[in-house]
Amino acid sequence: MKNKSILTVILLCVTVYLSAQEKEKSTLTISGYAEVYYQQDFNNPVDNKRPSFVYSHNRNNEFNINLAFIKAAYNTERLRTNIAMATGTYMNTNYSAETDVIKNIYEANVGFKLSKKHNLWIDAGLMPSHIGFERAIGRDNWTLTRSLFADNSPYFETGAKISYTSESTMWFISGMILNGWQRVQRVNGNSTPAFGHQIIFKPNAKWIFNSSSFIGNDKADSVRQMRYFHNLYAIYQMNDKIGLTTGFDIGAEQKSKGSSAYNTWFTPVLIAKYTANQKLALTGRAEYYQDKKGVIIATGTSNGFQAVGLSLNIDYNILPNLMWRTEIRNLNNGNDAIFIDRDNSLKRNSTTATSALAVSF
C-alpha cells in the first residue's frame, strides 16, 4: 500500500511537470551563417594582411571566410540560452588573446526572466557587445566591411547583465558587470571587474537612439589604467528607401597608474543607405578616427592615428537568405604614412575592393 502511494505521488508530480511544460511553450532553433569574401588591397602588402586595426575582412588577395557559425537557441517564457561555435578570420583576430577551445566560442549565454509581469531579465555568459550599431554578422550591417568605429570597440563581452524593456518597447535599459574590454578570460594579474550601461530609446518606427558605456581597467593591477568610454548613435529610417545612421565614440584612459591625466580618442561616423527595391541597396559611409596617443590604434608615429575613411557599398539579394555585397573603400592617414605596400615602403592611403557572399539559415 505504501509503494502504491509513492507511485501515485510520482505519477502526480510527472503529470504536473508535463502540464507545466505544455503551458510554457518552448522552442529550440538551429541556425547558421557563413560569409565568404575576397579582398584586394591596392597596396598589396607581402604578408597579405590588412593593418592591425582592421579586425574583420582582414586578409588580402585571397578567398577566405570572415565568419561561419552554427548556433542553437532554446527559449521558453522565462528562460533563454544561446550556444554558437564559429570559425573564420573574424574569430582568429578578435579572439587572439583567448586560449584553446575558447577561441571558437562565438556565443554562450543563459538568461532568466526575473518577473512574471515585467520584461526584466538577467543574462550571463559570452554575449554580443552592448556597444555600437555594427555586429559580427555581416548581413545585419549596412556596409560590407566594418567602420573604424566598430572594429576598434568590443564586438563581444563576457559577464552578467540585467535588462528591462518597457511594455511599449519604447525603452530598453541595461547595466552590466564584465571581464574586460572584449575579453572572455580576464587579463592575467587583473582583479578588477569592468562595468557598462546601455539605454535604447525608440520614440517611433523611424528613430532609434542609443547610449552605451564602458568603465574599467583592461590591464594587470600593477599597471592599472582606468578607461572611460562612451558610444552614442542614432538611426533614422526616413522611409522605405532612405536610412541614415550617425554615431560618435569618445574614450579616455589614464596615462599611467594613479595619474590624473588622460589620453583621449574619438571617432564620428555617418552612413546613408538607399534601398532601391527588395533586391538592390546602395550605402555610402564617411568616418574619421583620431587617436593621437595610440591608446587603441598605435602607429608609432609622432602624430598618431588620424584617418579619414570613405566607402561605397552595393548589396544584391540573390535569394532571401543569400546576399552578394561589393565595396570600395579608402582610408587616408593624412599626417603620417602608416600603410605598408608591396615594397615595404609606407603610404598615407589604403584603398581596398571587397566582395562577399553571405548566407544564413
VMD Tcl script that draws the C-alpha trace (Angstrom):
set ca {
  {0.00 0.00 0.00}
  {2.86 2.30 0.88}
  {4.52 1.61 -2.50}
  {1.24 2.40 -4.27}
  {1.06 5.78 -2.52}
  {4.66 6.61 -3.51}
  {3.92 5.60 -7.11}
  {0.80 7.77 -7.11}
  {2.78 10.77 -5.85}
  {5.47 10.23 -8.52}
  {2.86 9.97 -11.27}
  {1.15 13.11 -9.98}
  {4.44 15.02 -9.98}
  {5.21 13.88 -13.54}
  {1.71 14.91 -14.65}
  {2.08 18.37 -13.06}
  {5.54 18.78 -14.62}
  {4.33 17.79 -18.10}
  {1.33 20.07 -17.72}
  {3.60 22.97 -16.78}
  {5.83 22.23 -19.74}
  {2.80 22.27 -22.01}
  {1.80 25.70 -20.71}
  {5.26 27.14 -21.00}
  {5.86 26.80 -24.71}
  {9.48 26.14 -25.59}
  {11.36 26.38 -28.85}
  {14.71 25.02 -29.94}
  {16.10 26.73 -33.02}
  {19.16 25.69 -35.00}
  {20.58 28.39 -37.27}
  {23.75 29.12 -39.17}
  {25.64 31.81 -41.02}
  {28.63 31.92 -43.37}
  {30.33 34.81 -45.15}
  {32.98 34.17 -47.80}
  {34.97 37.13 -49.14}
  {37.72 38.19 -51.49}
  {39.59 41.43 -50.88}
  {42.14 43.33 -52.92}
  {44.28 45.85 -51.06}
  {45.83 48.03 -53.76}
  {48.95 48.49 -51.63}
  {49.25 44.69 -51.90}
  {51.33 44.00 -48.74}
  {53.65 40.99 -48.95}
  {52.13 39.19 -45.94}
  {48.58 39.61 -47.34}
  {47.41 41.15 -44.09}
  {45.39 44.29 -43.61}
  {46.61 46.76 -40.92}
  {46.39 45.59 -37.31}
  {43.42 47.89 -36.54}
  {41.25 46.03 -39.09}
  {39.59 43.11 -37.27}
  {37.11 41.90 -39.90}
  {37.79 41.04 -43.56}
  {41.49 41.42 -42.85}
  {43.09 39.08 -45.38}
  {44.24 40.42 -48.75}
  {44.36 38.87 -52.23}
  {42.76 35.56 -51.26}
  {39.38 33.90 -50.83}
  {38.61 33.43 -47.16}
  {35.87 33.04 -44.55}
  {35.21 36.07 -42.40}
  {32.73 34.34 -40.09}
  {30.91 31.00 -40.18}
  {28.96 29.58 -37.25}
  {26.30 27.12 -36.20}
  {24.01 28.18 -33.37}
  {21.47 26.53 -31.05}
  {18.96 28.76 -29.26}
  {16.49 27.49 -26.65}
  {13.67 29.73 -25.43}
  {10.74 29.47 -23.06}
  {8.65 32.19 -21.49}
  {11.21 32.73 -18.70}
  {14.39 31.07 -19.93}
  {16.67 31.73 -22.89}
  {20.03 30.32 -23.84}
  {22.33 30.56 -26.87}
  {25.32 28.46 -27.86}
  {27.29 29.02 -31.08}
  {30.62 27.70 -32.34}
  {32.43 29.58 -35.09}
  {35.49 29.91 -37.31}
  {36.89 32.46 -39.76}
  {39.30 35.38 -39.91}
  {36.99 37.39 -37.62}
  {37.40 34.74 -34.92}
  {41.17 34.43 -35.45}
  {41.70 38.16 -34.97}
  {39.15 39.11 -32.33}
  {39.80 36.06 -30.14}
  {43.60 36.11 -30.49}
  {44.04 36.78 -26.75}
  {41.98 33.73 -25.77}
  {43.19 30.14 -25.35}
  {42.25 26.65 -26.55}
  {38.63 25.93 -27.50}
  {37.51 29.35 -26.22}
  {38.87 30.79 -29.48}
  {35.94 29.17 -31.32}
  {33.04 30.07 -28.99}
  {31.07 32.78 -30.73}
  {28.30 32.88 -28.14}
  {27.42 31.00 -24.92}
  {24.94 32.55 -22.51}
  {21.92 31.86 -20.32}
  {19.12 34.27 -19.41}
  {16.32 34.11 -16.84}
  {13.25 36.34 -16.64}
  {13.05 37.74 -13.11}
  {9.44 38.93 -13.24}
  {6.28 37.27 -14.49}
  {4.66 40.64 -15.13}
  {7.53 42.74 -16.45}
  {10.15 42.18 -19.16}
  {13.05 42.10 -16.69}
  {15.90 39.69 -17.43}
  {19.29 38.70 -16.12}
  {21.74 37.17 -18.64}
  {25.21 35.80 -18.08}
  {27.97 34.35 -20.24}
  {29.62 35.28 -23.53}
  {27.34 37.70 -25.36}
  {27.34 40.20 -28.25}
  {28.66 43.59 -27.16}
  {26.30 46.28 -25.93}
  {28.42 48.89 -27.77}
  {27.80 50.08 -31.34}
  {25.33 49.51 -34.17}
  {27.52 47.12 -36.20}
  {27.73 43.42 -35.36}
  {29.96 40.50 -36.29}
  {27.26 39.10 -38.61}
  {27.89 40.96 -41.84}
  {24.45 40.77 -43.42}
  {22.97 42.59 -40.39}
  {25.12 45.66 -41.13}
  {24.57 48.33 -43.77}
  {28.13 48.08 -45.08}
  {30.25 45.08 -46.06}
  {33.36 46.00 -44.04}
  {33.17 47.40 -40.52}
  {33.76 51.03 -39.74}
  {36.80 52.05 -37.69}
  {34.13 52.95 -35.12}
  {33.12 49.25 -34.81}
  {36.41 47.46 -35.43}
  {38.09 49.27 -32.55}
  {35.46 48.78 -29.87}
  {34.20 45.46 -28.45}
  {32.27 43.02 -30.67}
  {31.62 40.68 -27.72}
  {31.75 40.69 -23.93}
  {31.69 38.22 -21.05}
  {29.89 38.89 -17.80}
  {26.38 39.38 -16.45}
  {23.75 41.98 -17.25}
  {20.33 42.94 -16.02}
  {17.98 44.45 -18.59}
  {14.47 45.89 -18.77}
  {12.27 46.51 -21.80}
  {9.23 48.72 -21.27}
  {5.79 47.38 -22.08}
  {5.57 49.74 -25.06}
  {9.08 48.58 -26.20}
  {9.97 52.27 -26.40}
  {12.71 51.91 -23.77}
  {15.46 49.34 -23.21}
  {17.73 49.82 -20.18}
  {20.55 47.56 -19.01}
  {23.54 47.51 -16.69}
  {26.40 45.01 -16.73}
  {29.49 43.74 -14.97}
  {32.19 42.48 -17.35}
  {35.52 40.65 -17.51}
  {37.08 43.47 -19.53}
  {37.27 45.17 -22.91}
  {36.33 42.39 -25.37}
  {37.52 39.56 -23.15}
  {36.37 36.03 -22.42}
  {39.04 35.47 -19.79}
  {40.24 38.38 -17.68}
  {43.79 39.66 -18.26}
  {46.38 37.86 -16.09}
  {47.01 39.85 -12.93}
  {43.76 41.81 -13.24}
  {41.41 41.57 -10.25}
  {39.03 44.40 -11.14}
  {35.71 43.97 -12.94}
  {34.55 46.41 -15.61}
  {31.10 47.96 -15.85}
  {28.80 49.20 -18.59}
  {25.34 50.51 -19.36}
  {23.03 50.72 -22.36}
  {19.93 52.80 -22.98}
  {17.92 52.48 -26.22}
  {15.04 54.84 -26.93}
  {12.62 54.21 -29.82}
  {10.12 57.09 -29.85}
  {8.52 55.82 -33.07}
  {9.11 53.48 -36.01}
  {11.54 55.92 -37.67}
  {14.01 56.70 -34.88}
  {16.41 54.74 -32.66}
  {18.69 56.46 -30.13}
  {21.40 54.59 -28.21}
  {23.77 55.43 -25.36}
  {26.33 52.83 -24.18}
  {29.36 52.98 -21.92}
  {32.37 51.04 -20.64}
  {34.24 51.77 -17.41}
  {37.14 49.64 -16.27}
  {40.80 48.66 -16.34}
  {41.89 46.22 -19.04}
  {45.46 45.74 -17.79}
  {47.14 43.95 -14.88}
  {46.67 45.60 -11.47}
  {50.38 46.50 -11.37}
  {49.92 48.93 -14.29}
  {46.24 49.71 -13.80}
  {44.91 52.42 -16.14}
  {41.22 53.24 -15.90}
  {39.40 53.53 -19.21}
  {36.18 55.51 -19.70}
  {34.35 55.08 -22.99}
  {31.02 56.26 -24.36}
  {29.22 55.24 -27.55}
  {26.35 57.32 -28.92}
  {24.40 56.72 -32.11}
  {21.09 57.45 -33.82}
  {19.35 55.65 -36.68}
  {16.72 57.44 -38.76}
  {14.65 55.45 -41.25}
  {13.19 58.28 -43.30}
  {11.02 55.96 -45.40}
  {11.18 52.52 -47.04}
  {14.07 53.62 -49.23}
  {16.30 56.03 -47.26}
  {18.00 55.43 -43.93}
  {20.68 57.40 -42.04}
  {22.94 56.31 -39.19}
  {25.24 58.64 -37.29}
  {27.47 57.81 -34.37}
  {30.13 59.26 -32.11}
  {32.57 57.40 -29.86}
  {34.81 59.05 -27.29}
  {37.20 57.48 -24.82}
  {39.78 58.44 -22.21}
  {42.41 56.32 -20.46}
  {44.79 57.22 -17.65}
  {48.30 57.99 -18.90}
  {49.73 55.86 -16.08}
  {48.63 54.18 -12.87}
  {47.15 56.71 -10.45}
  {47.54 59.57 -12.92}
  {45.03 62.41 -13.12}
  {46.00 62.98 -16.77}
  {44.29 61.10 -19.60}
  {44.89 60.18 -23.23}
  {41.76 60.56 -25.35}
  {40.47 59.32 -28.68}
  {37.26 59.90 -30.63}
  {35.52 58.91 -33.85}
  {32.43 60.21 -35.68}
  {30.74 58.24 -38.47}
  {27.89 58.89 -40.91}
  {26.25 56.18 -43.05}
  {23.49 56.67 -45.63}
  {21.60 53.77 -47.22}
  {19.34 53.78 -50.25}
  {17.19 50.70 -50.82}
  {16.12 50.72 -54.47}
  {13.95 47.60 -54.15}
  {13.87 44.25 -52.36}
  {16.93 43.13 -54.31}
  {19.23 46.14 -54.51}
  {20.67 48.64 -52.00}
  {23.47 51.23 -52.06}
  {25.29 52.54 -48.98}
  {27.82 55.33 -48.51}
  {29.96 55.89 -45.41}
  {32.15 58.74 -44.15}
  {34.21 58.41 -40.98}
  {37.07 59.91 -39.03}
  {39.17 58.37 -36.26}
  {41.61 60.30 -34.09}
  {43.88 58.53 -31.61}
  {46.99 60.72 -31.35}
  {48.45 58.86 -28.36}
  {47.82 55.35 -29.66}
  {45.53 54.12 -26.88}
  {43.52 51.90 -29.24}
  {45.40 52.23 -32.56}
  {49.16 52.51 -32.12}
  {51.14 53.68 -35.16}
  {54.50 54.56 -33.61}
  {54.42 57.92 -35.43}
  {54.62 61.41 -33.98}
  {51.07 62.38 -34.96}
  {49.45 59.07 -34.13}
  {46.38 57.79 -35.95}
  {44.21 60.47 -37.61}
  {42.42 58.83 -40.51}
  {39.53 59.74 -42.79}
  {37.56 56.91 -44.36}
  {35.15 56.87 -47.32}
  {33.35 53.86 -48.78}
  {30.64 52.91 -51.24}
  {28.75 49.64 -50.90}
  {26.38 47.75 -53.27}
  {24.21 44.88 -51.99}
  {22.24 42.45 -54.12}
  {19.89 39.88 -52.59}
  {20.20 36.85 -54.87}
  {17.82 34.90 -52.64}
  {16.04 35.85 -49.40}
  {18.90 34.25 -47.43}
  {21.78 34.82 -49.87}
  {23.36 38.28 -50.26}
  {26.13 39.39 -52.61}
  {28.00 42.51 -51.49}
  {30.73 44.64 -53.07}
  {32.53 47.62 -51.55}
  {35.19 50.17 -52.48}
  {36.89 51.82 -49.50}
  {39.65 54.35 -48.96}
  {41.43 55.22 -45.72}
  {43.72 58.25 -45.58}
  {46.00 58.97 -42.64}
  {46.90 62.50 -43.76}
  {49.68 63.32 -41.30}
  {51.80 60.18 -41.41}
  {52.44 57.29 -43.81}
  {51.41 54.09 -41.97}
  {50.15 51.70 -44.67}
  {52.69 49.15 -45.97}
  {52.89 48.44 -49.70}
  {54.47 45.60 -51.70}
  {57.96 47.12 -51.46}
  {57.67 47.54 -47.67}
  {57.54 51.31 -48.08}
  {54.89 53.38 -46.29}
  {51.92 55.23 -47.77}
  {49.28 57.56 -46.39}
  {46.47 55.91 -48.37}
  {44.89 52.46 -48.31}
  {42.31 51.57 -50.97}
  {40.51 48.23 -50.97}
  {37.92 46.46 -53.12}
  {36.00 43.72 -51.31}
  {33.33 41.30 -52.47}
  {31.44 38.83 -50.29}
  {28.69 36.23 -50.31}
  {26.69 35.89 -47.10}
  {24.26 33.03 -46.49}
  {22.08 32.35 -43.45}
  {19.66 29.60 -42.45}
}
mol new
graphics top color blue
foreach p $ca { graphics top sphere $p radius 0.5 }
foreach p [lrange $ca 0 end-1] q [lrange $ca 1 end] { graphics top cylinder $p $q radius 0.2 }
display resetview
